């Protein structure tokens, strides 16, 4: 059989890093003014762009119907 590879980091070092991160009692999410941009601004922009595209689709559909029926055609 092939030799077993040694781990990338020693087990003791991994346990030390794990203990450090488990003892951190700070928030892991942003609480500053940029949090309002990500939690409010982006969903609002997404909703507004979706409504705008739906409006364009409905308006474009009516125009296509009129064009195929030759309604409003100037002679």
DSSP file (Angstrom, degrees, kcal/mol; ACC not computed):
  #  RESIDUE AA STRUCTURE BP1 BP2  ACC     N-H-->O    O-->H-N    N-H-->O    O-->H-N    TCO  KAPPA ALPHA  PHI   PSI    X-CA   Y-CA   Z-CA
    1    1 A X              0   0    0      0, 0.0     2,-0.1     0, 0.0     3,-0.1   0.000 360.0 360.0 360.0 155.5    0.0    0.0    0.0
    2    2 A X        -     0   0    0      1,-0.1     2,-0.1     3,-0.0     3,-0.0  -0.413 360.0 -94.8 -76.0 155.0    1.0    3.6   -0.5
    3    3 A X        -     0   0    0     -2,-0.1     2,-0.3     1,-0.1    -1,-0.1  -0.381  42.1-107.3 -68.0 147.7    2.1    5.7    2.4
    4    4 A X        -     0   0    0      1,-0.1     2,-0.1    -3,-0.1    -1,-0.1  -0.598  35.3-119.1 -77.3 133.5   -0.5    7.8    4.1
    5    5 A X        -     0   0    0     -2,-0.3     2,-0.1     1,-0.1    -1,-0.1  -0.442  25.9-115.1 -71.6 144.0   -0.1   11.5    3.3
    6    6 A X        -     0   0    0     -2,-0.1    -1,-0.1     1,-0.1     4,-0.0  -0.489  40.2 -97.4 -72.8 151.8    0.5   13.8    6.3
    7    7 A X        -     0   0    0     -2,-0.1    -1,-0.1     1,-0.1     3,-0.1  -0.243  27.0-117.0 -66.3 159.4   -2.3   16.3    7.0
    8    8 A X  S    S+     0   0    0      1,-0.1     2,-0.3    -3,-0.1    -1,-0.1   0.900  99.8  18.9 -63.7 -41.1   -1.9   19.9    5.6
    9    9 A X  S    S-     0   0    0      2,-0.0    -1,-0.1     3,-0.0    -2,-0.1  -0.953  94.4 -98.8-128.9 148.8   -1.9   21.3    9.1
   10   10 A X     >  -     0   0    0     -2,-0.3     4,-1.9     1,-0.1     3,-0.3  -0.341  31.6-120.6 -64.2 149.0   -1.2   19.6   12.4
   11   11 A X  H  > S+     0   0    0      1,-0.2     4,-2.4     2,-0.2     5,-0.2   0.859 111.8  56.8 -59.2 -38.0   -4.3   18.6   14.4
   12   12 A X  H  > S+     0   0    0      1,-0.2     4,-2.1     2,-0.2    -1,-0.2   0.900 106.3  49.5 -62.8 -40.7   -3.3   20.8   17.4
   13   13 A X  H  > S+     0   0    0     -3,-0.3     4,-2.3     2,-0.2    -1,-0.2   0.898 110.2  51.0 -65.8 -40.3   -3.1   23.9   15.2
   14   14 A X  H  X S+     0   0    0     -4,-1.9     4,-2.4     1,-0.2    -2,-0.2   0.910 110.2  49.0 -63.0 -42.4   -6.6   23.1   13.8
   15   15 A X  H  X S+     0   0    0     -4,-2.4     4,-2.4     2,-0.2    -1,-0.2   0.874 109.9  52.5 -65.3 -36.7   -8.0   22.7   17.3
   16   16 A X  H  X S+     0   0    0     -4,-2.1     4,-1.9     2,-0.2    -2,-0.2   0.925 111.7  44.9 -64.8 -44.6   -6.4   26.0   18.3
   17   17 A X  H  X S+     0   0    0     -4,-2.3     4,-2.3     2,-0.2    -2,-0.2   0.894 112.7  52.3 -65.9 -39.9   -8.0   27.9   15.4
   18   18 A X  H  X S+     0   0    0     -4,-2.4     4,-2.0     1,-0.2    -2,-0.2   0.914 109.1  49.2 -63.2 -43.6  -11.3   26.2   16.0
   19   19 A X  H  X S+     0   0    0     -4,-2.4     4,-1.3     2,-0.2    -1,-0.2   0.885 109.5  53.6 -62.7 -38.7  -11.3   27.2   19.6
   20   20 A X  H  < S+     0   0    0     -4,-1.9     3,-0.5     1,-0.2     4,-0.4   0.949 111.7  42.8 -61.5 -49.9  -10.5   30.8   18.7
   21   21 A X  H >< S+     0   0    0     -4,-2.3     3,-0.5     1,-0.2    -1,-0.2   0.802 111.4  55.0 -71.3 -27.8  -13.4   31.2   16.2
   22   22 A X  H 3< S+     0   0    0     -4,-2.0    -1,-0.2     1,-0.2    -2,-0.2   0.758 107.7  50.8 -73.9 -22.8  -15.8   29.5   18.6
   23   23 A X  T 3< S+     0   0    0     -4,-1.3     2,-0.5    -3,-0.5    -1,-0.2   0.474  82.5 107.0 -93.0  -2.9  -15.0   32.0   21.3
   24   24 A X    <   -     0   0    0     -3,-0.5    -3,-0.0    -4,-0.4    -4,-0.0  -0.656  46.3-174.8 -77.3 125.4  -15.5   35.1   19.1
   25   25 A X        +     0   0    0     -2,-0.5     2,-0.3     2,-0.1    -1,-0.1  -0.160  41.8 113.3-115.6  38.4  -18.7   36.7   20.2
   26   26 A X  S    S-     0   0    0      1,-0.1     2,-0.2     2,-0.0    -2,-0.0  -0.717  76.0 -92.1-104.9 160.0  -19.0   39.5   17.6
   27   27 A X        -     0   0    0     -2,-0.3     4,-0.1     1,-0.1    -1,-0.1  -0.461  25.0-156.3 -69.9 140.0  -21.6   39.8   14.9
   28   28 A X  S    S+     0   0    0     -2,-0.2     2,-0.3     2,-0.1    -1,-0.1   0.376  72.1  73.0 -98.0   4.0  -20.6   38.2   11.7
   29   29 A X  S    S-     0   0    0      1,-0.0     2,-0.2     2,-0.0    -2,-0.1  -0.826  92.8 -96.7-115.8 158.5  -22.9   40.4    9.6
   30   30 A X        +     0   0    0     -2,-0.3    -2,-0.1     1,-0.1    -1,-0.0  -0.508  34.3 177.0 -76.6 138.1  -22.5   44.0    8.7
   31   31 A X        +     0   0    0     -2,-0.2    -1,-0.1    -4,-0.1     5,-0.0   0.225  48.3  98.9-121.7  11.1  -24.4   46.4   10.9
   32   32 A X  S >  S-     0   0    0      1,-0.1     3,-1.0     3,-0.0     4,-0.5   0.051  95.8 -76.9 -86.1-162.4  -23.3   49.7    9.4
   33   33 A X  T >> S+     0   0    0      1,-0.2     4,-0.7     2,-0.2     3,-0.7   0.749 125.9  64.7 -72.0 -22.5  -24.9   52.0    6.9
   34   34 A X  H 3> S+     0   0    0      1,-0.2     4,-1.8     2,-0.2    -1,-0.2   0.693  87.1  71.5 -73.8 -16.5  -24.1   49.7    4.0
   35   35 A X  H <> S+     0   0    0     -3,-1.0     4,-2.5     1,-0.2     5,-0.2   0.864  93.3  55.4 -65.1 -34.6  -26.3   47.0    5.6
   36   36 A X  H <>>S+     0   0    0     -3,-0.7     4,-1.8    -4,-0.5     5,-1.5   0.855 105.3  53.0 -65.7 -33.9  -29.4   49.2    4.6
   37   37 A X  I  <>S+     0   0    0     -4,-0.7     5,-1.8     3,-0.2    -1,-0.2   0.928 114.5  40.1 -66.2 -44.5  -28.1   49.1    1.0
   38   38 A X  I  <5S+     0   0    0     -4,-1.8     5,-0.3     3,-0.2    -2,-0.2   0.851 122.1  39.6 -76.5 -33.0  -27.9   45.4    0.8
   39   39 A X  I  <5S+     0   0    0     -4,-2.5    -1,-0.2    -5,-0.2    -2,-0.2   0.702 134.9  13.5 -92.2 -18.5  -31.0   44.5    2.8
   40   40 A X  I  X5S+     0   0    0     -4,-1.8     4,-2.0    -5,-0.2    -3,-0.2   0.720 122.5  51.2-120.0 -49.3  -33.4   47.2    1.4
   41   41 A X  I  ><S+     0   0    0     -5,-1.5     4,-2.5     1,-0.2     5,-0.2   0.907 108.5  48.8 -65.2 -45.5  -31.9   48.8   -1.7
   42   42 A X  H  ><S+     0   0    0     -5,-1.8     4,-2.4     2,-0.2    -1,-0.2   0.934 112.9  46.3 -66.0 -47.0  -31.0   45.8   -3.7
   43   43 A X  H  > S+     0   0    0     -5,-0.3     4,-2.5     1,-0.2    -1,-0.2   0.895 113.4  50.9 -61.9 -36.5  -34.5   44.0   -3.3
   44   44 A X  H  X S+     0   0    0     -4,-2.0     4,-2.7     2,-0.2    -2,-0.2   0.921 111.0  47.7 -64.4 -42.7  -36.2   47.3   -4.2
   45   45 A X  H  X S+     0   0    0     -4,-2.5     4,-2.4     2,-0.2    -2,-0.2   0.892 112.2  50.3 -64.3 -39.1  -34.1   47.7   -7.3
   46   46 A X  H  X S+     0   0    0     -4,-2.4     4,-2.0     2,-0.2    -2,-0.2   0.918 112.5  46.3 -64.9 -43.9  -34.8   44.1   -8.3
   47   47 A X  H  X S+     0   0    0     -4,-2.5     4,-2.5     2,-0.2    -2,-0.2   0.913 113.1  49.7 -65.2 -42.5  -38.6   44.6   -7.8
   48   48 A X  H  X S+     0   0    0     -4,-2.7     4,-2.3     1,-0.2    -2,-0.2   0.918 111.7  47.3 -64.1 -43.4  -38.6   47.9   -9.7
   49   49 A X  H  X S+     0   0    0     -4,-2.4     4,-2.2     2,-0.2    -1,-0.2   0.871 111.6  51.8 -67.5 -34.4  -36.7   46.4  -12.6
   50   50 A X  H  X S+     0   0    0     -4,-2.0     4,-2.3     2,-0.2    -2,-0.2   0.931 110.8  47.1 -65.7 -44.9  -39.0   43.4  -12.7
   51   51 A X  H  X S+     0   0    0     -4,-2.5     4,-2.4     1,-0.2    -2,-0.2   0.895 111.6  51.6 -62.9 -39.3  -42.2   45.6  -12.7
   52   52 A X  H  X S+     0   0    0     -4,-2.3     4,-2.3     2,-0.2    -1,-0.2   0.915 110.5  47.6 -63.3 -42.8  -40.6   47.7  -15.5
   53   53 A X  H  X S+     0   0    0     -4,-2.2     4,-2.2     2,-0.2    -2,-0.2   0.877 110.9  51.4 -68.0 -36.4  -39.9   44.6  -17.6
   54   54 A X  H  X S+     0   0    0     -4,-2.3     4,-2.4     2,-0.2    -1,-0.2   0.914 109.9  50.7 -63.8 -41.6  -43.4   43.3  -17.1
   55   55 A X  H  X S+     0   0    0     -4,-2.4     4,-2.6     1,-0.2     5,-0.2   0.920 110.7  48.4 -61.2 -44.3  -44.8   46.7  -18.2
   56   56 A X  H  X S+     0   0    0     -4,-2.3     4,-2.7     1,-0.2    -1,-0.2   0.893 110.5  51.7 -63.3 -38.8  -42.7   46.6  -21.3
   57   57 A X  H  X S+     0   0    0     -4,-2.2     4,-1.9     2,-0.2    -2,-0.2   0.921 112.5  44.6 -64.7 -43.9  -43.8   43.1  -22.1
   58   58 A X  H  X S+     0   0    0     -4,-2.4     4,-1.7     2,-0.2    -2,-0.2   0.914 115.8  46.9 -67.3 -42.5  -47.5   43.9  -21.8
   59   59 A X  H  X S+     0   0    0     -4,-2.6     4,-1.7     1,-0.2    -2,-0.2   0.897 113.4  48.9 -66.7 -39.6  -47.1   47.1  -23.8
   60   60 A X  H  X S+     0   0    0     -4,-2.7     4,-2.0    -5,-0.2    -1,-0.2   0.842 106.7  56.5 -68.4 -33.3  -45.1   45.4  -26.4
   61   61 A X  H  X S+     0   0    0     -4,-1.9     4,-2.2     2,-0.2    -1,-0.2   0.913 106.6  49.0 -65.5 -42.6  -47.6   42.6  -26.7
   62   62 A X  H  X S+     0   0    0     -4,-1.7     4,-2.2     1,-0.2    -1,-0.2   0.906 110.5  51.4 -63.5 -41.6  -50.4   45.0  -27.4
   63   63 A X  H  X S+     0   0    0     -4,-1.7     4,-1.9     1,-0.2    -1,-0.2   0.886 109.5  49.9 -63.0 -38.3  -48.3   46.7  -30.1
   64   64 A X  H  X S+     0   0    0     -4,-2.0     4,-2.4     2,-0.2    -1,-0.2   0.887 108.4  52.9 -67.8 -38.6  -47.6   43.3  -31.7
   65   65 A X  H  X S+     0   0    0     -4,-2.2     4,-1.5     1,-0.2    -2,-0.2   0.927 111.0  46.5 -62.2 -43.8  -51.3   42.4  -31.8
   66   66 A X  H  <>S+     0   0    0     -4,-2.2     5,-2.2     1,-0.2     4,-0.5   0.880 111.8  51.8 -65.1 -37.5  -52.2   45.6  -33.5
   67   67 A X  H ><5S+     0   0    0     -4,-1.9     3,-0.8     1,-0.2    -2,-0.2   0.912 109.5  48.2 -67.4 -42.0  -49.4   45.2  -36.0
   68   68 A X  H 3<5S+     0   0    0     -4,-2.4    -1,-0.2     1,-0.2    -2,-0.2   0.803 113.9  47.0 -70.3 -27.5  -50.4   41.6  -37.0
   69   69 A X  T 3<5S-     0   0    0     -4,-1.5    -1,-0.2    -5,-0.2    -2,-0.2   0.464 107.9-126.1 -90.5  -1.6  -54.1   42.7  -37.4
   70   70 A X  T X 5 +     0   0    0     -3,-0.8     3,-0.9    -4,-0.5     2,-0.4   0.830  51.7 161.5  59.2  35.1  -53.0   45.8  -39.5
   71   71 A X  T 3 < +     0   0    0     -5,-2.2    -1,-0.2     1,-0.2     3,-0.1  -0.703  63.0  16.6 -86.2 135.8  -55.0   48.0  -37.2
   72   72 A X  T 3  S+     0   0    0     -2,-0.4     2,-0.4     1,-0.3    -1,-0.2   0.644  86.7 155.2  80.3  14.6  -54.1   51.7  -37.4
   73   73 A X    <   -     0   0    0     -3,-0.9     2,-0.3     1,-0.0    -1,-0.3  -0.605  38.2-135.6 -78.9 131.1  -52.3   51.2  -40.6
   74   74 A X              0   0    0     -2,-0.4    -1,-0.0     1,-0.1    -3,-0.0  -0.669 360.0 360.0 -86.4 139.5  -52.0   54.3  -42.8
   75   75 A X              0   0    0     -2,-0.3    -1,-0.1     0, 0.0    -2,-0.0   0.403 360.0 360.0-115.7 360.0  -52.8   54.0  -46.4
